[in-house]
Amino acid sequence: MNASVRRRGVGLHLAAIAATSATLILGTGHANAQVATGDTSQAKIALSNNYAANAWRQSMLKTWAATADDAVKRKLVAAAPAFTTSENQPTEQAQQIQNLILQGYKAIVVDAASPTALNGTIKKACAAGVVVVSYDGVVTEPCAYRVTFDFRKMGERQVDYLAERLNGKGNILEIRGLAGVSVDGEIHAGIMDGLKKHPGLKIVGSVNGDWAQTVAQKAVAGILPTLPKIDGVVTQGGDGFGVAQAFKAANRELPIIILGNREDELQWWKTQIPSGYKTYSASNPPGAVTVAFWVAQQVLAGKKIPKDVDIVAPLLYLTPEQLPDALAKTPQGGVADIGFSQADTVKLLDTPKSK
C-alpha cells in the first residue's frame, strides 16, 4: 500500500474542525513551490468518470468543466472533456480508457469503478506514454499518480464523535457508499478502527446508500422495522437527509446523523438546530478534482512528482457555527465545496511531506 502524505488535520473535537482546511493547509506551502512551465498547449487531458448519479459527482463534473474551459482559454491545454460510463462497470470503464488512448489523449484522470479491475488497462496506458492520475476512487496500479483523501480518518472521526456524544455506548446504523469503490472500503475501514477504540458502540445494521439521498432513504426504510433503537448513524456523504426522512416516515426517534455537506442535508440541519439537534458535516470536496487536473497538466509540463506517495487533498468539515456561511455559498442541489488553482496544487505538491 502506498504511503500517505499526512497533512495537518482537524482535531477530534468540533471546535478544532475548520471549514477553511484547504486554506490552512495550502497556506503553509513551501516557499519555493514551482509551477512547471513546459508547453502543454497541444495536449488533451480526459476525465474518465465511472458514475454521475448523485449531487457530489454532478458538482465534480461542473467544476472539471469550468477548470477545463479556463485552461483551454489560457492555452494551457488543447481540450479536457469528461466522459462518464453508463453502468459503473469496470469493464465498460476499461474500454472507455482504451478508446481515450487511441484518440490521442496525453493524460487521463480516472475516478475508478474498482481499485484493481482497471489496473491492466491503466498499465497499458502508461506503457503508451499516457499520464494517468487516479482520483477519489483510486487504483492500485503503481504507474498511476494517486490523488486521494484520508477517508479512513474521516470514518474513524465519526465514531469518535458519536462515542463522545453517547458516552461510549449505543446502537449504530452504518450507511455505506457505492459497493466496490475504494472510497467505500476506506471509510468503512475507518469506522471499524473507531469501533475498536469504543467497544460500547455496536453496528446493528448496515445498508448501501450509494452516496445518494433517495437510495439511502429507501434502503433505511427497508431495514428500520428490523432494528432496535438507533442512537447514531455513520455515513459517507450524500445520504444524511435521506436517512433523516426515513426515520421521520417511520415515526422513529431521530438519532445523531453525521452529515455529508450536500445542500439538502445542510438545509435540513439548519431547521433542526433551533430544537437543539447537534451534529457535524464532512465530505471530500468535489472541487478537489481540480487537483487531479493540475497534477496531470504539471506532469505533462515537466514537473517531477513521485508516484510512490499519495497526493492527499484536504477534506471539508463543517461545524454548526460554519453552517450559515457554507449554506450561503452552496448552490441549490449542490455540495459545499473548495476549489484549487494551479498554484494551490503546486503548493500542495511542494509542501514538505511528513512521515
Stockholm file with secondary structure:
# STOCKHOLM 1.0

chainA/1-355         MNASVRRRGVGLHLAAIAATSATLILGTGHANAQVATGDTSQAKIALSNNYAANAWRQSMLKTWAATADDAVKRKLVAAAPAFTTSENQPTEQAQQIQNLILQGYKAIVVDAASPTALNGTIKKACAAGVVVVSYDGVVTEPCAYRVTFDFRKMGERQVDYLAERLNGKGNILEIRGLAGVSVDGEIHAGIMDGLKKHPGLKIVGSVNGDWAQTVAQKAVAGILPTLPKIDGVVTQGGDGFGVAQAFKAANRELPIIILGNREDELQWWKTQIPSGYKTYSASNPPGAVTVAFWVAQQVLAGKKIPKDVDIVAPLLYLTPEQLPDALAKTPQGGVADIGFSQADTVKLLDTPKSK
#=GR chainA/1-355 SS CCBCCBCCCCCSSGGGCCTTHHHHHHTTCCTTCCCCCCCCTTCBEEEEESCCCSHHHHHHHHHHHHHHHHHHHTTSCSBCCEEECSSCCHHHHHHHHHHHHHTTCSEEEEECSCSSTTHHHHHHHHHTTCEEEEESSCCCCTTSEEEECCHHHHHHHHHHHHHHHTTTCEEEEEEECSTTCHHHHHHHHHHHHHHHHCTTEEEEEEEECTTCHHHHHHHHHHHGGGCCCCCEEECCSSCHHHHHHHHHHTTCCCCEECBCCBHHHHHHHHHHGGGTCCCCEEECCGGGHHHHHHHHHHHHTTCCCCSSBCEECCCEEECGGGHHHHHHHSCTTCBCCCCCCHHHHHHHHHSCCBC
#=GC SS_cons         CCBCCBCCCCCSSGGGCCTTHHHHHHTTCCTTCCCCCCCCTTCBEEEEESCCCSHHHHHHHHHHHHHHHHHHHTTSCSBCCEEECSSCCHHHHHHHHHHHHHTTCSEEEEECSCSSTTHHHHHHHHHTTCEEEEESSCCCCTTSEEEECCHHHHHHHHHHHHHHHTTTCEEEEEEECSTTCHHHHHHHHHHHHHHHHCTTEEEEEEEECTTCHHHHHHHHHHHGGGCCCCCEEECCSSCHHHHHHHHHHTTCCCCEECBCCBHHHHHHHHHHGGGTCCCCEEECCGGGHHHHHHHHHHHHTTCCCCSSBCEECCCEEECGGGHHHHHHHSCTTCBCCCCCCHHHHHHHHHSCCBC
//
